[in-house]
């Protein structure tokens, strides 16, 4: 769903595709044989790569008489500006995706290779609707219209298809309501799709802020191909007082293969870290505890810098207002200086009071915060609070000792 690559390998196929597209766009020759033109929704199952974890959607335009079998794909991009520029644009949220055409055989090739399920739903639309839909597709393919700024939750390969079909059918379309509508947040839905990918789920939970903790309505559910397929399957068209199903018939192009089960519980690792911190405190191994604290503050401080960058340094809307910064703060790095230099003073004292207050607030309200925290980080937050408290007591004792000496 996130990424689809332009396929330039089959030279003959590409040349044929180019000629077909030019003919379609400029002469609109399919409009002369609409009776034999079939337009379908294609839904592809999730894959193992990170960009394919949530599946993919596309439209298929087929006409046997004209020897046309094309995929209209809103998930294309290229590496034409170089890999460094590509990586930079992707990280900054400025990567432009493209709407384009592919031959059906080329499009389906990678799904056959990876044994990912692909299903087709033929739209039950008359010739006038087909004509209007083709016109909108051709309009979208114009150079000034084909590129767009990808937004995972609100503007992606699925939502683009939803919008173009809805605009074509207008008030004739009666969308079915999913049982999951107005029930889950975007984060909940992501969790459901990453049950066997806990590390990826953790990474997403850390980077994405509270903007994805909103309840998803029926329309926005269709940001996922799975939901658009399900909703379209039960939707209908109203025409002259009659109501017909939106989907004429369905076809399974590639049978879905079950994905391999992966590790599903990683919180045991974070609880192990918590217990280790407790043991170091109990046995009062100060030197080891200092090293352990430096490792913790380094990791959480660097994470905080990353979260700050994702909030203020990118155009990603979902990474803003991230409450993980309450505990994963860049200011964690400051405490490393005090540990190494051993210069405990009133500055470090008040810094630790503020840090402890933030940790206490996070723990006290994490069930009521507008952002949901991943279960993995909760033991880490608790142990971070213990580390802060240890140095707070140490700092306070040193200040009292110095006052007594004076």
C-alpha positions in Angstrom: 0.0 0.0 0.0 2.8 2.4 0.8 5.0 1.8 -2.2 4.7 0.4 -5.6 7.5 0.6 -8.1 7.3 1.5 -11.8 8.1 -1.6 -13.9 10.5 -0.7 -16.7 12.0 -4.2 -17.3 9.9 -5.6 -20.1 10.9 -3.3 -23.0 8.3 -4.5 -25.5 5.6 -4.4 -22.8 6.5 -0.9 -21.8 6.4 0.3 -25.4 3.0 -1.3 -25.9 1.8 0.3 -22.7 3.1 3.7 -23.7 1.2 3.5 -27.0 -1.9 2.2 -25.3 -1.9 5.0 -22.7 -1.4 7.7 -25.4 -4.3 6.3 -27.4 -6.5 6.1 -24.4 -5.7 9.6 -23.1 -5.8 11.5 -26.4 -8.3 9.6 -28.5 -10.4 8.0 -25.7 -11.0 5.1 -28.0 -12.5 2.9 -25.3 -15.5 5.2 -25.2 -16.5 3.8 -28.6 -16.8 0.3 -27.1 -18.1 0.7 -23.6 -20.3 -2.4 -23.8 -17.2 -4.5 -23.8 -15.2 -2.3 -21.4 -15.0 -3.7 -17.8 -13.8 -1.7 -14.9 -12.9 -3.5 -11.7 -11.5 -2.8 -8.2 -8.3 -4.8 -7.5 -7.4 -5.6 -3.9 -4.0 -7.1 -3.0 -3.2 -8.8 0.3 -0.4 -7.5 2.6 3.1 -8.6 2.0 6.2 -9.1 4.1 8.0 -5.8 3.1 7.3 -2.8 5.3 5.8 -0.9 2.4 3.4 -3.7 1.6 2.2 -4.5 5.1 -1.3 -3.0 4.6 -2.1 -4.3 1.1 -2.7 -2.4 -2.1 -5.6 -1.2 -4.2 -5.9 -0.4 -7.9 -8.4 -0.1 -10.8 -8.4 -2.5 -13.7 -9.7 -1.5 -17.2 -10.2 -4.3 -19.6 -11.5 -4.6 -23.2 -10.9 -7.8 -25.0 -11.9 -6.4 -28.4 -9.4 -3.6 -28.1 -6.8 -5.9 -26.5 -6.6 -3.6 -23.5 -5.9 -4.9 -20.0 -4.5 -2.0 -17.9 -4.1 -1.3 -14.2 -4.6 2.3 -12.9 -2.2 2.6 -10.0 -2.1 5.5 -7.5 0.9 4.1 -5.7 3.8 4.7 -8.1 7.0 6.6 -7.7 10.5 6.5 -9.1 14.1 6.8 -8.0 14.9 9.3 -10.8 16.4 11.9 -8.4 18.9 9.5 -6.8 18.7 7.3 -3.8 19.9 10.0 -1.3 17.3 12.5 -2.5 14.6 9.8 -2.5 15.5 8.8 1.1 15.5 12.5 2.2 12.2 13.2 0.6 10.6 10.1 2.1 11.8 10.9 5.6 10.7 14.5 5.3 7.2 13.5 4.0 7.8 15.2 0.7 7.9 12.2 -1.6 5.5 12.7 -4.4 3.5 9.7 -5.5 2.1 9.3 -9.0 -0.9 7.9 -10.7 0.0 5.8 -13.7 -0.8 2.9 -15.9 0.6 -0.6 -15.9 -0.1 -3.7 -17.9 -2.1 -6.2 -15.9 0.5 -8.9 -16.5 3.4 -6.7 -15.2 1.4 -5.6 -12.2 0.4 -9.1 -11.1 3.9 -10.5 -11.6 5.2 -9.6 -8.1 2.1 -10.9 -6.4 2.5 -14.2 -8.1 6.1 -14.4 -7.1 5.3 -13.6 -3.4 2.1 -15.6 -3.4 0.0 -12.7 -2.2 -3.7 -13.0 -2.7 -5.3 -10.7 -5.3 -9.0 -10.3 -5.8 -11.1 -8.5 -8.4 -14.5 -6.9 -8.0 -16.2 -6.0 -11.2 -18.2 -2.7 -10.9 -21.8 -2.9 -11.8 -22.0 0.4 -13.8 -23.7 1.4 -17.0 -22.0 2.9 -20.0 -22.6 6.5 -19.0 -20.9 5.9 -15.7 -18.0 4.1 -17.4 -17.6 7.0 -19.7 -17.5 9.5 -16.9 -15.1 7.4 -14.8 -12.7 7.0 -17.8 -12.8 10.8 -18.4 -11.9 11.4 -14.7 -9.1 8.9 -14.9 -7.8 10.6 -18.1 -8.1 13.9 -16.4 -6.2 12.6 -13.4 -3.4 11.3 -15.7 -2.6 14.7 -17.1 1.0 15.8 -16.1 -0.3 18.6 -13.9 -2.6 16.2 -12.0 -1.0 12.8 -11.7 1.4 13.6 -8.9 0.2 14.0 -5.3 1.6 14.3 -1.7 1.0 10.9 -0.2 -0.6 10.8 3.3 -1.0 7.3 4.7 -4.3 7.8 6.5 -6.1 10.3 4.3 -4.6 10.4 0.8 -3.3 7.1 -0.5 -3.8 4.5 -3.2 -7.1 3.3 -1.7 -8.6 6.7 -0.7 -7.9 8.0 -4.3 -9.9 5.2 -5.8 -12.7 5.7 -3.2 -12.8 9.4 -4.0 -12.8 9.1 -7.8 -15.6 6.4 -7.8 -17.6 8.4 -5.3 -17.3 11.6 -7.4 -18.3 9.7 -10.5 -21.4 8.0 -8.9 -22.3 11.1 -6.8 -25.6 10.6 -5.1 -26.3 7.3 -6.8 -23.8 5.5 -4.5 -25.1 4.1 -1.2 -22.1 3.0 0.8 -22.5 0.1 3.2 -21.4 0.7 6.7 -18.7 -1.4 8.2 -19.1 -3.0 11.6 -15.8 -1.4 12.5 -16.9 2.2 11.7 -16.8 4.6 14.6 -15.4 1.9 16.8 -11.6 2.0 16.5 -8.9 4.6 16.2 -6.3 4.6 13.4 -3.8 3.3 15.9 -6.2 0.4 16.9 -6.6 -0.6 13.3 -2.8 -0.5 12.7 -2.4 -2.8 15.8 -4.9 -5.3 14.4 -2.8 -5.6 11.2 0.5 -5.9 13.0 -0.4 -8.5 15.6 2.5 -10.7 14.5 4.9 -7.7 13.9 5.3 -6.3 17.4 8.6 -4.6 16.7 7.2 -2.7 13.7 4.1 -1.9 15.8 6.4 -0.5 18.5 8.2 1.7 16.0 5.0 3.1 14.6 3.6 3.8 18.1 6.8 5.6 19.0 6.9 7.8 15.9 3.2 8.6 15.3 1.6 11.1 17.6 -1.8 11.6 19.1 -3.4 12.6 15.7 -3.9 8.9 14.9 -5.8 8.3 18.2 -9.1 9.5 16.7 -12.1 7.3 16.0 -12.3 6.4 12.4 -15.6 6.8 10.5 -16.9 4.7 7.7 -15.4 6.8 4.9 -11.9 7.0 6.5 -11.9 3.3 7.1 -11.3 2.9 3.4 -7.7 4.2 3.8 -7.1 0.4 4.0 -7.7 -1.7 0.9 -9.2 -4.4 3.1 -12.0 -2.1 4.3 -12.7 -0.6 0.8 -13.1 -4.1 -0.6 -15.5 -5.1 2.2 -17.6 -1.9 2.0 -17.8 -1.9 -1.8 -18.9 -5.5 -1.7 -22.0 -4.6 0.3 -22.7 -1.2 -1.3 -25.4 -0.5 -3.8 -26.3 1.9 -6.6 -29.6 3.8 -6.8 -30.9 4.5 -10.3 -34.5 5.6 -11.2 -35.9 4.3 -7.9 -34.1 0.9 -8.3 -31.3 -0.3 -6.1 -28.6 -2.7 -7.5 -25.4 -4.0 -6.0 -22.3 -2.0 -6.7 -20.3 -5.1 -7.4 -21.5 -7.2 -10.3 -19.3 -10.2 -9.6 -16.1 -11.2 -7.8 -13.1 -13.2 -8.9 -10.0 -14.5 -7.0 -7.0 -13.9 -9.3 -4.4 -15.3 -6.8 -5.4 -17.4 -3.9 -4.2 -15.9 -0.6 -1.5 -17.8 1.2 -1.3 -17.7 5.1 1.5 -15.5 6.4 4.1 -17.0 8.7 3.5 -16.5 12.4 6.1 -14.3 14.1 6.8 -13.4 17.7 3.8 -11.7 19.2 4.9 -10.7 22.7 7.9 -8.4 23.3 6.9 -6.7 26.6 8.8 -9.4 28.4 12.0 -7.7 27.3 11.0 -4.3 28.7 10.0 -5.9 32.0 13.4 -7.6 32.1 15.0 -4.2 31.8 12.8 -2.9 34.6 13.7 -5.8 36.9 17.4 -5.3 36.1 17.2 -1.7 37.1 15.5 -2.8 40.4 18.3 -5.3 41.1 21.0 -2.8 40.5 19.3 -0.4 43.0 18.9 -3.2 45.6 22.5 -4.3 45.4 23.8 -0.7 45.2 26.3 -1.3 42.4 26.8 2.4 41.8 29.4 2.2 39.1 27.5 -0.4 37.1 24.3 1.6 37.7 25.9 4.8 36.4 26.9 2.9 33.2 23.4 1.5 32.9 21.9 4.9 33.4 24.1 6.4 30.7 22.9 3.8 28.2 19.3 4.5 29.1 19.6 8.2 28.8 21.6 7.9 25.6 18.9 5.8 23.9 16.0 7.8 25.2 17.7 11.1 24.4 18.5 10.1 20.8 14.9 8.8 20.4 13.7 12.2 21.7 15.8 14.0 19.0 14.2 11.7 16.4 10.7 12.5 17.6 11.4 16.3 17.6 12.7 16.0 14.0 9.6 14.0 13.0 7.3 16.6 14.6 9.0 19.9 13.5 11.3 18.8 10.7 9.0 16.9 8.4 5.6 17.4 6.6 4.2 14.2 8.1 0.9 15.2 9.9 0.7 11.9 11.8 4.0 12.4 13.6 3.1 15.8 15.2 1.9 16.3 18.8 3.7 13.2 20.0 3.3 12.7 23.8 6.1 10.1 23.9 8.3 13.2 24.3 7.0 13.4 27.9 9.5 10.6 28.7 11.7 10.2 25.6 13.1 13.7 25.8 16.3 15.0 24.3 17.0 16.5 27.7 17.8 13.0 28.9 21.2 13.6 27.3 21.9 16.4 29.7 21.9 14.1 32.7 24.7 12.1 31.1 26.9 15.2 31.7 26.0 15.3 35.4 26.7 11.6 35.8 30.1 11.8 34.1 31.2 15.1 35.6 29.7 14.4 39.0 28.8 18.1 39.2 25.6 17.8 41.1 24.1 21.2 41.9 20.9 23.2 42.0 20.6 23.1 38.2 20.6 19.3 38.1 18.4 19.2 41.2 15.6 21.3 39.5 16.1 19.4 36.3 15.5 16.1 38.1 12.4 17.5 39.8 10.9 18.6 36.5 11.8 15.2 34.9 10.3 13.3 37.8 7.1 15.4 37.5 6.8 14.6 33.8 7.3 10.9 34.5 4.8 10.9 37.3 2.3 12.8 35.1 2.8 10.3 32.3 2.3 7.2 34.6 -0.7 8.8 36.4 -2.5 9.7 33.3 -1.4 7.3 30.6 -4.8 5.6 30.7 -6.5 9.0 30.1 -4.1 10.7 27.8 -5.3 11.4 24.3 -2.4 9.3 22.9 -2.1 5.6 23.5 1.3 4.3 24.6 2.6 1.0 23.4 2.7 -1.6 26.2 6.4 -2.2 25.6 7.4 1.3 26.8 5.4 1.3 30.0 8.0 -0.7 32.0 10.7 1.5 30.4 8.9 4.6 31.7 8.6 3.1 35.2 12.3 2.2 35.3 13.2 5.6 34.0 11.3 7.1 36.9 13.3 5.0 39.3 16.6 6.1 37.7 15.5 9.7 38.0 14.5 9.3 41.6 17.9 7.7 42.5 19.8 10.6 41.1 17.3 13.1 42.7 18.0 11.6 46.1 21.7 11.6 45.5 21.7 15.2 44.3 19.6 16.3 47.3 21.9 14.5 49.7 25.0 16.2 48.1 23.4 19.6 48.3 22.5 19.1 52.0 26.0 17.8 52.7 27.6 20.9 51.1 25.3 23.1 53.0 26.3 21.4 56.3 30.0 21.8 55.4 29.4 25.5 54.7 
